[in-house]
Amino acid sequence: MNPPKSPFRRLAAIAAGALIGLAGVGAVASPASAHHPEPSGTYCLASDGQVTVTWKVSNSENIDATITKLVSTVPTEFSGGDLAKDATLPAKGEGVLTSTQSHRFAERQPKIELTVEARWERPNRIVTEERTVAATPAGTCAAEPTPSPSSPTPTATPTASPTPSPTTVSPSPSQPPTQSPTPTPTATTPPAEPVGTVESTCDKLTFTIENPADGETVVLTLTPNKGEAKTLTVKPGETGSVSFDATKGLIVTPAAEGLDDTTPIAWEQPADCDKDEPALPLTGAATGGIIVGAVALLAAGAVLFVMARRRRVRFTA
């Protein structure tokens, strides 16, 4: 006998085909993950005002990166570790870079910050991102051990007691004023810093600003060596980006209020791009491959639907 046909079986087949198609579109069109260094820092204060900072930097990605910029607000050299400019940042889970700094601030301690920029090279893109982190207090530094004397202290030779002289009572002098202790340096809470990313692909040079919610509005002017300048305005809590068509020799100079680093940034050609021909700007959205993949997966869903409608094999006596 033939089992009764269920209307839900047809709906299930249609839904399965549509789900497969949409899943394919999502897989092809999903954005790339963000690359970023992950810096952190702690510091301690000694009784004499000496500040010792310990910095650590790890990697967010599964490939090695290169430290391209390393700037600290502590005006001393990095020591006692492998964190340095041009150092290799190990892939995620394979280790971190560390270093320390020590300095005695004459006046009030400024904010203690570290700015790290790292560079990742993948076959189809080159990503450079900069992040700034503030060190957090970790209490009082441990006191250094007092060195023991090298030779025993000689025994003092007893001397004859002098003849006591008559004592005179003098008026007690007034008590000197109590001296105020030297204030211990204190850290100030730094404002949140925006995060900047530069990405070179085969056809674009893209600048991205991620502004934290407690930051200030960022107005960035980007001036290429060929073509018109572009302005990127990013309000607190928002992320914005500006792209330039990739051409050989493209150089873009950033400028913004309070921006110290205005070094021009050049487009770099990733390894998988065609090295024989210059990159050409795209004139339309790159949706052709996405549409073809979605249609193919929807067709697979239609085949499943047709198979679901086939009759079952019936045996007769």
C-alpha positions in Angstrom: 0.0 0.0 0.0 1.0 3.6 -0.5 1.6 5.6 2.7 -0.4 8.8 2.9 1.5 11.8 1.6 2.3 14.3 4.4 2.1 18.0 3.4 5.0 18.6 5.9 7.3 16.4 3.9 7.2 18.8 0.9 7.7 21.9 3.2 10.7 20.1 4.9 12.4 19.5 1.5 11.9 23.1 0.4 13.2 24.4 3.7 16.3 22.1 3.5 17.2 23.3 0.0 16.8 27.0 1.0 18.8 26.5 4.2 21.7 24.9 2.2 21.7 27.8 -0.2 21.7 30.4 2.4 24.4 28.7 4.3 26.6 28.7 1.2 26.0 32.5 0.8 26.9 33.1 4.4 30.1 31.1 4.1 31.3 32.8 1.0 30.3 36.4 2.0 31.4 36.3 5.7 34.0 39.0 6.5 37.5 38.2 7.4 38.5 38.0 11.1 40.3 41.0 12.6 44.1 40.8 13.2 45.5 42.5 16.3 48.3 42.4 18.8 47.2 41.8 22.4 49.4 43.9 24.7 49.1 44.1 28.5 51.1 45.6 31.3 51.4 45.9 35.1 53.6 48.1 37.2 54.7 48.4 40.9 55.9 51.4 42.9 59.0 51.4 45.2 59.2 53.5 48.4 61.6 55.9 46.6 59.2 56.5 43.7 60.9 54.0 41.3 58.4 52.5 38.9 58.9 49.1 37.3 56.7 48.1 34.4 56.3 44.6 33.0 54.9 44.4 29.4 53.5 41.3 27.6 52.3 41.1 24.0 50.5 38.1 22.4 49.0 37.3 19.0 45.4 37.0 18.0 46.1 34.9 14.9 47.4 31.4 14.1 50.4 32.8 12.1 53.5 34.7 13.1 53.5 38.5 12.9 56.2 41.1 13.0 56.4 44.0 15.6 56.6 47.1 13.4 56.2 49.8 16.1 56.8 49.8 19.8 56.4 53.1 21.8 56.1 53.5 25.6 55.4 56.6 27.7 58.1 55.4 30.1 61.3 57.2 28.9 63.7 54.3 29.4 64.9 51.4 27.3 63.2 48.0 27.2 65.3 45.3 29.0 65.2 41.8 30.3 63.1 40.3 27.6 62.5 39.7 23.8 59.9 42.4 23.2 61.4 44.8 20.6 60.8 46.5 17.3 61.2 44.0 14.4 60.8 41.1 16.7 58.7 38.1 15.6 55.4 37.8 17.4 54.7 34.0 17.8 51.4 32.6 16.6 48.5 32.4 19.0 49.2 29.8 21.8 52.9 29.5 20.9 54.3 32.1 23.3 54.3 35.8 24.2 56.9 38.6 24.0 57.9 40.2 27.3 60.1 43.1 28.5 60.4 45.5 31.5 61.1 49.2 32.0 62.2 51.1 35.2 62.1 54.8 35.8 61.9 57.2 38.7 59.5 60.1 38.0 60.6 63.4 39.5 57.0 64.7 39.7 53.6 63.3 39.4 53.6 60.0 37.5 52.1 60.3 34.0 49.9 57.6 32.4 51.9 54.5 31.6 51.0 53.3 28.1 52.4 51.0 25.5 51.6 51.3 21.7 52.2 48.2 19.7 51.9 47.8 15.9 52.1 44.4 14.3 52.0 43.1 10.7 50.6 39.9 9.3 51.3 38.6 5.7 48.8 36.2 4.3 48.7 35.0 0.6 45.8 37.3 -0.3 46.2 40.3 2.1 48.6 42.2 4.3 47.2 43.5 7.6 48.8 46.1 9.9 47.1 47.0 13.2 48.1 49.2 16.1 46.8 49.0 19.7 47.5 51.0 22.8 47.2 49.6 26.3 47.5 51.2 29.8 49.5 49.4 32.5 47.6 48.5 35.7 49.0 48.9 39.2 50.3 45.7 40.9 51.1 47.0 44.4 54.4 47.8 46.0 57.7 46.5 44.5 59.5 44.0 46.7 62.5 45.5 48.5 65.9 44.5 47.4 67.9 42.4 49.9 70.5 44.3 52.0 74.0 43.1 51.3 75.8 41.5 54.3 79.1 43.1 55.5 82.3 41.4 54.1 84.2 41.6 57.4 83.2 41.6 61.1 82.7 44.9 62.8 85.7 45.6 65.1 85.1 45.7 68.9 85.2 49.2 70.2 88.1 50.0 72.8 86.7 51.3 76.1 87.7 54.9 76.8 88.1 56.7 80.1 85.0 58.5 81.2 85.4 62.3 81.2 85.0 64.3 84.4 81.4 65.4 84.6 81.0 69.1 84.3 78.2 71.1 86.0 75.1 71.0 83.9 73.0 74.1 83.2 69.4 74.0 82.4 68.6 75.7 79.2 65.1 76.6 78.0 63.7 73.9 75.7 63.7 75.0 72.2 60.4 75.1 70.3 59.5 71.9 68.5 60.4 72.0 64.8 57.5 71.7 62.4 56.8 68.2 61.2 58.0 67.6 57.7 55.4 66.4 55.2 56.2 63.1 53.6 57.1 63.0 49.9 53.9 62.2 47.9 53.9 58.8 46.3 53.4 59.0 42.5 49.9 58.1 41.4 48.7 56.9 38.0 46.0 58.7 36.1 43.3 56.9 34.2 44.0 57.3 30.5 41.2 58.0 28.0 40.2 55.2 25.7 42.2 55.1 22.5 40.9 54.3 19.0 42.2 51.2 17.1 43.5 51.7 13.6 43.9 49.0 11.0 45.5 49.2 7.5 44.8 46.3 5.1 46.3 45.8 1.6 44.4 43.4 -0.7 44.9 42.7 -4.4 42.5 45.6 -5.3 42.2 47.8 -2.3 44.0 49.8 0.4 41.6 50.1 3.3 41.9 52.2 6.5 39.6 51.2 9.4 39.0 53.1 12.7 37.4 51.3 15.7 36.4 54.0 18.2 35.5 52.9 21.8 32.3 54.0 23.4 34.2 56.3 25.9 36.4 57.8 23.2 36.2 61.1 21.3 35.0 61.6 17.7 37.9 60.9 15.3 38.2 62.9 12.1 40.9 61.4 9.9 42.0 62.9 6.6 43.6 60.6 4.1 45.5 62.1 1.2 46.7 59.9 -1.7 49.6 60.8 -3.9 47.2 60.5 -6.8 43.6 61.4 -6.7 41.4 63.2 -4.2 41.7 63.1 -0.4 39.0 61.3 1.7 37.8 62.1 5.2 36.8 59.4 7.7 34.7 60.5 10.7 34.0 57.9 13.4 31.9 58.8 16.4 32.4 57.1 19.8 31.2 53.5 19.8 31.3 53.2 16.0 33.6 51.7 13.4 34.3 53.2 10.0 36.5 52.6 7.0 37.7 54.2 3.8 39.2 52.4 0.8 41.4 53.4 -2.2 41.7 51.5 -5.4 45.0 49.7 -5.4 47.5 50.9 -8.0 51.3 50.5 -8.2 53.0 53.3 -6.3 49.9 54.3 -4.3 50.9 56.2 -1.1 48.4 57.6 1.4 49.2 60.1 4.1 47.0 60.2 7.2 46.4 63.4 9.2 44.2 64.1 12.3 44.1 66.4 15.3 46.3 64.9 18.0 47.8 62.3 15.6 51.6 62.1 16.2 52.4 59.5 13.6 51.7 60.9 10.1 54.0 58.6 8.2 52.8 57.9 4.6 51.4 54.4 4.1 52.0 52.6 0.8 49.9 49.9 -0.8 51.6 46.5 -0.7 50.8 43.7 -3.1 50.0 40.4 -1.4 51.8 37.3 -2.6 48.8 35.7 -4.4 48.1 38.7 -6.6 49.1 38.6 -10.3 52.6 40.1 -10.3 52.8 40.6 -14.0 49.9 43.0 -14.3 49.1 46.0 -12.1 46.0 45.7 -9.9 43.0 47.2 -11.5 40.1 48.9 -9.7 36.8 46.9 -9.6 33.9 48.5 -11.3 31.1 46.4 -9.7 30.4 44.4 -6.6 32.1 41.0 -6.4 28.8 39.1 -6.1 29.1 36.8 -9.2 30.8 33.9 -7.3 28.4 34.2 -4.4 25.3 34.0 -6.7 26.7 31.0 -8.6 27.5 29.1 -5.4 24.0 29.9 -4.0 22.3 28.7 -7.2 24.2 25.5 -7.2 23.3 24.8 -3.6 19.6 25.7 -4.2 19.7 23.2 -7.1 20.9 20.5 -4.7 18.0 21.4 -2.5 15.6 21.0 -5.4 17.0 17.5 -6.2 16.3 16.6 -2.6 12.7 17.9 -3.0 12.1 15.8 -6.1 13.5 12.7 -4.4 11.2 13.2 -1.5 8.1 13.2 -3.9 9.0 9.8 -5.4 6.6 7.0 -4.7 7.7 4.1 -2.5 8.2 0.7 -4.1 4.9 -1.3 -3.9 4.7 -5.1 -4.0 1.5 -6.8 -5.2 0.5 -10.5 -4.9 
